[in-house]
Amino acid sequence: MSHPTLEKPSTGSRTLIVGTVGTVGILGGITSALALVIILMVILSATDSANTGAAGYVPLAYSAFAVVLAAVIVGAFVRRVRVHVSAGFAWTVGAVSFAVSFVPWWGLAGGNPDLGVLMYRGLKVPQGIIQFWDLSLVMQSVDCARWGFDIYAENNGCLADPSIYAPGMVWLRFIPFDLFSESNAAVLGVTMIVISSLVLVSLARSSRGIGQIVLLIAAVGGPWLLLLERGNIDAVILWVAVVSALLVSKIGLKSGSGWRVLWPWVVAAMLIWIVGTWKYYPFALGLMLLPALRIKRGWVVVFGFGVASAGYVISTWSNFQFSSQSNSNMIDYGDFVVLGRIPVAARMLEYGDLLFFALAVIAFAWGVFVSRNVVQLYRFPHKNIAFAMLAAGGSALYLASVLIAGFGYGYKAVFLLLAIPLLSRWVGSPERVIAASSLLILIFVAIESFVVWNTVLATTVGVVAAAFSLGAAGSLLSGQRVRNASP
């Protein structure tokens, strides 16, 4: 995809752009300052004499303050960044992802546990008590449901604890040949490693130089490796987002009308709905369907998805409440592979929840104004809408889990990788506020993609990156006409 072509704005629009640039700078400054204030509030919690746990996390808060301040300074002083990589670099990203996730598993499974354990420790990935632990738990739920047990009941006779997954997850029991069973967890887990690495290749191929470098960092980072080591089902949610965007970009954004254009949107809506029945928060991916509103009869897809999603939540309301409550109980899980407003706010002196939501709102507005600058100064190519879809979907997933629900394990950070194809196109902009803003957010994504041992740092920069990306992508999705977009 070509870099956006600079167009000379008219005199009237130039005045508007100058005003918007000032607003972008102000919003970026407020967002950065508020992020530092949140970390400072964690540091000041040590002044509470009753806070006996402060000694354990305040040192990490100091390092978080230094890292965020350094990132803000870099973003403020760097005017633009253009990094060029070779055509095969994207495949290097995928190869690294596969190697660092498959080799430890192979070492443990092949009778060489020292190799696997040393790699996990070196990369700061907490090893599960069994291989593909999360996947195994899911498959146990599927097996128990297949055998007729009520997996949501206490002391159900099959599971040690009631299942925390939504009812749609156990629909996998209807797949023939008992393919989805705990006995096949190893095969399914390795398959997830392969497919996830290919998904990372797809994101790298869609990203520009510095974005590909961030994806390479992510490939050896704790969040990504934790996702694959546990075989967590969030990997499938990531696949659905990427596949939906690819499908729509190849067919659903072409000129025309009728079923030939609409069917990719229908398939995307169905895939998103299915993973939403597993964990609820993936319904947030429905934001990716917004461009369908610009297509003739596309509103039917969006409306149908909304009705189906709302109907499912209502029909499984008790399970939805149980799932939500399980997040609010996650107050203190230490500083290892944990993200969330709830655990960080619990460490703050006061106003924790209010400050986090204010941070998200301001960062969202910042992203909106940056994207408006992009649209005013550049042509926004028709086919780039798919990248905005990815950014909107990934950031909505992150915010739904980490900010709104309030808790998530470190692998939720991988959803922010979906914003890289869009953001990596803006760091080379000659307009300083566009380049500086997108560079700072990419730095935050890089931090989020590697740090798993500092809850305060990872949560704060993650909320900023997700809210900014949602604002930027949402503005593009709601403001661009699919059939008449600039070429």
C-alpha positions as MATLAB code, in Angstrom:
seq = 'MSHPTLEKPSTGSRTLIVGTVGTVGILGGITSALALVIILMVILSATDSANTGAAGYVPLAYSAFAVVLAAVIVGAFVRRVRVHVSAGFAWTVGAVSFAVSFVPWWGLAGGNPDLGVLMYRGLKVPQGIIQFWDLSLVMQSVDCARWGFDIYAENNGCLADPSIYAPGMVWLRFIPFDLFSESNAAVLGVTMIVISSLVLVSLARSSRGIGQIVLLIAAVGGPWLLLLERGNIDAVILWVAVVSALLVSKIGLKSGSGWRVLWPWVVAAMLIWIVGTWKYYPFALGLMLLPALRIKRGWVVVFGFGVASAGYVISTWSNFQFSSQSNSNMIDYGDFVVLGRIPVAARMLEYGDLLFFALAVIAFAWGVFVSRNVVQLYRFPHKNIAFAMLAAGGSALYLASVLIAGFGYGYKAVFLLLAIPLLSRWVGSPERVIAASSLLILIFVAIESFVVWNTVLATTVGVVAAAFSLGAAGSLLSGQRVRNASP';
ca = [
       0.000    0.000    0.000;
       1.366    3.400   -0.960;
       2.127    6.130    1.533;
      -0.644    8.770    1.672;
      -0.103   11.443   -0.963;
       0.171   15.009    0.306;
      -2.380   17.366   -1.190;
      -2.237   21.145   -1.031;
      -5.146   22.346    1.118;
      -7.179   25.386    0.225;
      -6.705   28.673    2.128;
      -9.867   28.155    4.166;
      -9.049   24.588    5.063;
      -5.491   25.612    5.991;
      -6.862   27.794    8.785;
      -8.895   24.844   10.050;
      -5.841   22.583    9.897;
      -3.699   25.026   11.895;
      -6.400   25.148   14.565;
      -6.644   21.370   14.602;
      -2.864   21.049   14.943;
      -2.986   23.193   18.074;
      -5.766   21.047   19.490;
      -3.790   17.871   18.768;
      -0.796   19.248   20.639;
      -2.915   20.246   23.637;
      -4.702   16.889   23.808;
      -1.435   15.000   23.439;
       0.108   17.037   26.226;
      -2.873   16.530   28.553;
      -2.898   12.784   27.855;
       0.814   12.470   28.592;
       0.523   14.543   31.763;
      -2.460   12.548   33.002;
      -0.643    9.253   32.402;
       2.224   10.543   34.536;
      -0.227   11.717   37.209;
      -1.733    8.224   37.429;
       1.695    6.711   38.009;
       2.520    9.462   40.514;
      -0.657    8.633   42.443;
       0.599    5.058   42.730;
       3.936    6.320   44.044;
       2.224    8.597   46.572;
       0.207    5.654   47.908;
       3.354    4.779   49.850;
       2.565    7.730   52.131;
      -0.410    5.799   53.515;
       0.881    4.197   56.711;
      -1.731    1.452   56.442;
      -0.460    0.435   53.001;
       1.915   -2.356   53.899;
       2.234   -3.607   50.327;
       3.611   -0.382   48.870;
       7.221   -1.498   49.206;
       6.558   -4.217   46.671;
       5.220   -2.099   43.829;
       6.344    1.499   44.373;
       9.834    0.828   42.920;
       8.150   -0.444   39.746;
       5.995    2.694   39.687;
       9.164    4.817   39.750;
      10.523    2.920   36.745;
       7.140    3.277   35.014;
       7.258    7.054   35.544;
      10.763    7.227   34.046;
       9.858    5.084   31.027;
       6.679    7.020   30.193;
       8.460   10.366   30.627;
      11.277    9.227   28.315;
       8.766    8.034   25.695;
       6.922   11.367   25.827;
      10.180   13.288   25.358;
      11.121   11.165   22.350;
       7.687   11.676   20.824;
       7.853   15.429   21.390;
      11.270   15.988   19.813;
      11.308   13.542   16.902;
       9.768   15.142   13.834;
       9.311   12.119   11.607;
      10.543    8.559   11.277;
      11.008    6.578    8.090;
      12.429    3.082    8.412;
      12.752    0.794    5.408;
      13.070   -2.976    5.734;
      13.504   -5.690    3.146;
      10.534   -7.400    1.543;
      11.128  -10.618    3.450;
      11.249   -9.029    6.890;
       7.595   -9.892    7.560;
       8.417  -13.589    7.227;
      11.277  -13.111    9.682;
       8.722  -11.847   12.195;
       6.641  -14.980   11.716;
       9.659  -17.288   11.870;
      10.833  -15.732   15.141;
       7.333  -16.041   16.581;
       7.177  -19.714   15.688;
      10.695  -20.491   16.923;
      10.443  -18.869   20.351;
       7.022  -20.402   21.027;
       7.463  -23.860   19.481;
      11.000  -24.663   20.673;
      10.227  -24.379   24.426;
       7.120  -26.530   23.956;
       9.113  -29.046   21.937;
      11.807  -29.146   24.625;
       9.267  -29.823   27.369;
       7.305  -32.358   25.309;
      10.427  -34.065   23.972;
      12.063  -34.821   27.305;
      14.368  -31.788   27.429;
      12.668  -29.632   30.060;
      15.784  -27.581   30.810;
      15.666  -26.036   27.338;
      12.029  -24.995   27.619;
      12.249  -23.778   31.208;
      15.370  -21.695   30.527;
      13.757  -20.013   27.510;
      10.580  -19.193   29.416;
      12.559  -17.784   32.318;
      14.831  -15.796   30.039;
      11.861  -14.218   28.263;
       9.986  -13.699   31.559;
       7.083  -15.923   30.563;
       5.501  -17.751   33.516;
       5.243  -21.401   32.596;
       1.892  -23.050   33.193;
       1.583  -26.114   35.374;
       0.782  -28.088   32.220;
       1.458  -27.328   28.568;
      -1.233  -25.298   26.824;
      -2.892  -24.863   30.201;
      -5.706  -22.476   29.158;
      -6.541  -24.535   26.075;
      -6.657  -27.676   28.204;
      -9.136  -26.045   30.601;
     -11.364  -25.025   27.704;
     -11.267  -28.519   26.245;
     -12.140  -29.958   29.672;
     -15.256  -27.776   29.668;
     -16.159  -29.006   26.191;
     -15.632  -32.631   27.204;
     -17.701  -32.279   30.380;
     -20.535  -30.627   28.458;
     -20.350  -33.426   25.891;
     -20.737  -35.957   28.695;
     -23.831  -34.198   30.038;
     -22.462  -32.316   33.075;
     -23.686  -28.841   34.006;
     -20.318  -27.099   33.804;
     -21.676  -23.848   35.300;
     -22.814  -25.454   38.559;
     -20.792  -25.664   41.753;
     -19.478  -29.170   42.461;
     -20.722  -30.335   39.077;
     -18.798  -33.596   39.312;
     -16.555  -32.952   36.324;
     -14.764  -29.595   36.751;
     -12.995  -28.426   39.872;
     -14.592  -24.975   39.459;
     -17.548  -23.723   37.391;
     -16.608  -22.713   33.859;
     -16.049  -18.971   33.377;
     -16.629  -19.131   29.624;
     -19.830  -18.136   27.893;
     -22.171  -20.943   26.762;
     -21.171  -20.594   23.115;
     -17.762  -22.054   23.899;
     -19.175  -25.528   24.526;
     -20.881  -25.560   21.138;
     -17.534  -26.968   20.023;
     -18.774  -30.324   21.326;
     -20.966  -30.609   18.249;
     -17.935  -30.674   15.926;
     -17.622  -34.255   14.596;
     -14.981  -36.796   15.652;
     -14.438  -35.146   19.052;
     -11.855  -32.922   17.398;
     -12.110  -30.395   20.219;
     -11.242  -32.531   23.215;
      -8.620  -32.381   25.932;
      -6.969  -35.428   24.417;
      -6.140  -33.290   21.365;
      -4.881  -30.264   23.313;
      -1.254  -30.720   22.190;
      -2.152  -30.906   18.489;
      -4.541  -27.972   18.777;
      -1.957  -25.938   20.694;
       0.777  -26.432   18.102;
      -1.733  -25.565   15.380;
      -2.502  -22.349   17.243;
       1.220  -21.501   17.282;
       1.466  -21.964   13.517;
      -1.685  -20.012   12.647;
      -0.892  -17.210   15.113;
       2.593  -16.814   13.637;
       1.057  -16.557   10.151;
      -1.357  -13.915   11.464;
       1.653  -11.966   12.727;
       3.168  -12.259    9.240;
      -0.035  -10.825    7.779;
       0.092   -7.850   10.153;
       3.774   -7.302    9.350;
       3.120   -7.375    5.601;
       0.439   -4.739    6.116;
       2.714   -2.505    8.212;
       5.510   -0.108    7.339;
       9.096   -0.316    8.547;
       8.908    0.823   12.156;
       5.641   -1.054   12.594;
       7.318   -4.273   11.450;
      10.087   -3.705   13.991;
       7.502   -3.307   16.755;
       5.895   -6.571   15.622;
       9.293   -8.280   15.809;
       9.642   -7.016   19.380;
       6.166   -8.359   20.103;
       7.113  -11.775   18.677;
       9.632  -12.263   21.498;
       7.640  -10.359   24.104;
       5.952  -11.813   27.140;
       2.323  -11.089   26.134;
       2.597  -12.852   22.771;
       4.528  -15.830   24.126;
       2.202  -16.139   27.106;
      -0.749  -16.279   24.699;
       0.834  -19.131   22.751;
       2.341  -20.945   25.759;
      -1.098  -21.131   27.370;
      -2.907  -21.796   24.102;
      -5.380  -19.137   25.162;
      -8.530  -18.818   23.097;
      -7.884  -15.077   22.662;
      -5.593  -16.125   19.816;
      -8.657  -17.211   17.833;
     -10.277  -13.825   18.475;
      -7.172  -12.198   16.991;
      -7.454  -14.477   13.949;
     -11.083  -13.500   13.439;
     -10.219   -9.799   13.418;
      -7.445  -10.264   10.849;
      -9.404  -12.662    8.636;
     -12.452  -10.363    8.675;
     -10.372   -7.356    7.627;
      -8.609   -9.332    4.880;
     -11.867  -10.719    3.534;
     -13.520   -7.322    3.468;
     -10.491   -5.586    1.938;
     -10.299   -8.105   -0.917;
     -13.996   -8.159   -1.806;
     -16.231   -6.081    0.463;
     -14.655   -2.707   -0.375;
     -14.969   -3.031   -4.139;
     -17.423   -0.907   -6.055;
     -20.793   -2.415   -6.736;
     -23.830   -3.490   -4.797;
     -25.849   -6.527   -3.895;
     -24.799   -9.860   -2.479;
     -21.434   -9.815   -4.302;
     -20.280   -6.964   -2.056;
     -22.284   -7.770    1.067;
     -21.419  -11.431    1.627;
     -17.897  -10.753    3.054;
     -19.497   -8.451    5.630;
     -22.027  -11.131    6.513;
     -19.271  -13.715    6.992;
     -17.256  -11.255    9.110;
     -20.315  -10.516   11.255;
     -20.941  -14.240   11.773;
     -17.326  -14.910   12.787;
     -17.337  -12.011   15.241;
     -20.656  -13.124   16.712;
     -19.389  -16.677   17.234;
     -16.305  -15.595   19.232;
     -18.545  -13.173   21.131;
     -20.565  -16.137   22.358;
     -17.355  -17.480   23.904;
     -16.269  -14.541   26.059;
     -18.765  -11.666   25.495;
     -16.217   -8.862   25.131;
     -15.309   -9.917   21.538;
     -18.695   -8.467   20.539;
     -16.737   -5.187   20.612;
     -15.259   -6.267   17.271;
     -18.616   -5.249   15.827;
     -17.068   -1.783   15.391;
     -15.204   -3.256   12.429;
     -18.540   -3.545   10.616;
     -19.229    0.220   10.614;
     -18.046    0.788    7.007;
     -20.844   -1.519    5.859;
     -23.241    1.340    6.654;
     -21.844    3.141    3.614;
     -22.827    0.287    1.312;
     -26.283   -0.163   -0.110;
     -28.264   -2.378    2.289;
     -25.150   -2.717    4.448;
     -27.163   -1.477    7.405;
     -28.860   -4.880    7.441;
     -25.529   -6.516    8.386;
     -24.822   -4.039   11.179;
     -28.374   -4.123   12.499;
     -28.542   -7.906   12.344;
     -25.266   -8.239   14.211;
     -26.442   -5.807   16.879;
     -29.732   -7.640   17.401;
     -28.057  -11.073   17.490;
     -25.414   -9.876   19.961;
     -27.891   -8.135   22.259;
     -30.217  -11.126   22.113;
     -27.439  -13.491   23.109;
     -26.350  -11.342   26.069;
     -29.942  -11.040   27.298;
     -30.627  -14.758   26.930;
     -27.471  -15.623   28.904;
     -27.681  -12.716   31.343;
     -26.856  -14.677   34.506;
     -23.729  -16.085   32.892;
     -22.767  -12.594   31.687;
     -23.041  -11.259   35.248;
     -20.927  -14.124   36.576;
     -18.273  -13.479   33.930;
     -18.219   -9.755   34.721;
     -17.997  -10.364   38.459;
     -14.965  -12.590   37.999;
     -13.100   -9.546   36.625;
     -14.059   -7.188   39.449;
     -12.653   -9.678   41.964;
      -9.161   -9.439   40.452;
      -7.793   -6.682   42.692;
      -4.235   -7.755   43.456;
      -2.406  -10.303   41.370;
       1.065   -8.861   41.896;
       3.106   -7.459   39.029;
       3.445  -10.371   36.662;
       1.459  -10.749   33.445;
      -1.455   -8.708   34.773;
      -3.207   -5.722   33.169;
      -6.231   -3.855   34.452;
      -7.773   -0.692   35.797;
      -8.938   -2.512   38.946;
      -5.537   -3.739   40.225;
      -3.829   -0.428   39.408;
      -6.583    1.736   40.913;
      -6.358   -0.383   44.073;
      -2.746    0.777   44.429;
      -3.461    4.462   43.862;
      -3.845    7.024   46.612;
      -7.312    8.039   45.379;
      -9.462    8.812   42.295;
      -8.096    5.753   40.495;
     -11.122    4.793   38.408;
     -11.956    8.422   37.572;
      -8.428    9.164   36.390;
      -8.291    6.085   34.182;
     -11.579    6.850   32.440;
     -10.548   10.493   32.021;
      -7.258    9.297   30.498;
      -9.148    7.135   28.009;
     -11.559    9.912   27.017;
      -8.812   12.476   26.397;
      -6.618    9.993   24.515;
      -9.655    9.078   22.401;
     -10.212   12.738   21.510;
      -6.516   13.069   20.705;
      -6.788   10.203   18.235;
      -9.891   11.723   16.636;
      -8.151   15.021   15.963;
      -5.015   13.342   14.605;
      -7.087   11.316   12.138;
      -8.935   14.463   11.079;
      -5.586   16.047   10.319;
      -4.664   13.017    8.224;
      -7.894   13.256    6.236;
      -7.521   17.023    5.709;
      -3.882   16.853    4.624;
      -3.815   13.564    2.748;
      -5.932   11.356    0.603;
      -7.113    8.387    2.635;
      -7.003    5.483    0.168;
     -10.074    3.335   -0.216;
      -8.220    0.126    0.661;
      -6.758    1.599    3.865;
     -10.182    1.321    5.487;
      -9.306   -2.281    6.368;
      -6.412   -1.011    8.504;
      -8.736    1.341   10.326;
     -11.051   -1.618   10.922;
      -8.197   -3.594   12.491;
      -7.184   -0.688   14.723;
     -10.752   -0.099   15.875;
     -11.335   -3.776   16.581;
      -8.098   -4.370   18.465;
      -8.346   -1.241   20.601;
     -12.006   -1.944   21.418;
     -11.090   -5.476   22.543;
      -8.352   -4.135   24.805;
     -10.494   -1.419   26.358;
     -13.479   -3.709   26.855;
     -11.336   -6.120   28.850;
      -8.663   -4.020   30.582;
     -10.478   -0.710   31.144;
     -14.212   -1.469   31.283;
     -14.222   -5.005   32.694;
     -11.157   -3.928   34.625;
      -8.868   -6.935   34.477;
      -6.943   -8.985   31.966;
      -3.879  -11.173   31.840;
      -0.865   -9.987   29.887;
      -1.850  -11.609   26.625;
      -4.622   -8.999   26.182;
      -1.804   -6.700   25.045;
      -1.622   -8.567   21.725;
      -4.872   -6.930   20.628;
      -3.017   -3.611   20.317;
      -0.891   -5.143   17.559;
      -3.925   -4.740   15.298;
      -3.409   -0.965   15.362;
       0.145   -1.125   13.993;
      -0.690   -1.302   10.238;
      -2.580    2.009   10.514;
      -0.246    3.851   12.901;
       2.919    2.812   11.058;
       1.707    4.769    8.014;
       1.656    8.038    9.916;
       5.091    8.191   11.556;
       6.653    9.339    8.271;
       4.251   12.243    7.856;
       5.858   15.675    7.272;
       3.182   17.097    9.577;
       4.925   17.068   12.949;
       1.899   16.462   15.175;
       0.830   13.447   13.110;
       4.315   11.930   13.132;
       4.964   12.686   16.814;
       1.585   11.409   17.984;
       1.725    8.142   16.060;
       5.370    7.575   17.058;
       4.565    7.961   20.751;
       1.661    5.521   20.477;
       3.843    2.995   18.634;
       6.433    3.310   21.412;
       3.674    2.635   23.924;
       2.577   -0.430   21.935;
       6.188   -1.653   21.875;
       6.418   -1.234   25.660;
       3.091   -2.986   26.098;
       4.249   -5.806   23.835;
       7.327   -6.599   25.883;
       6.734   -5.588   29.504;
       4.835   -8.156   31.559;
       6.305   -7.516   34.979;
       5.037   -3.985   35.683;
       1.255   -3.750   35.960;
       1.233    0.029   36.443;
       3.370    0.734   33.370;
       1.716   -1.787   31.052;
      -1.839   -0.812   31.985;
      -1.262    2.943   31.738;
       0.453    2.957   28.338;
      -1.954    0.296   27.072;
      -5.035    2.373   27.883;
      -3.487    5.419   26.172;
      -2.562    3.443   23.044;
      -5.939    1.706   22.835;
      -8.023    4.843   23.386;
      -5.959    6.866   20.890;
      -6.190    4.121   18.272;
      -9.927    3.748   18.799;
     -10.438    7.492   18.348;
      -8.264    7.631   15.235;
      -9.753    4.536   13.606;
     -13.323    5.261   14.650;
     -13.164    8.711   13.099;
     -11.938    7.225    9.827;
     -14.550    4.462    9.784;
     -17.450    6.793   10.472;
     -16.269    9.509    8.098;
     -15.187    7.634    4.993;
     -17.579    6.580    2.252;
     -16.606    3.133    1.098;
     -17.924    3.256   -2.438;
     -16.697    6.760   -3.175;
     -13.430    6.828   -1.207;
     -10.373    8.378   -2.805;
      -8.276    5.906   -4.744;
];
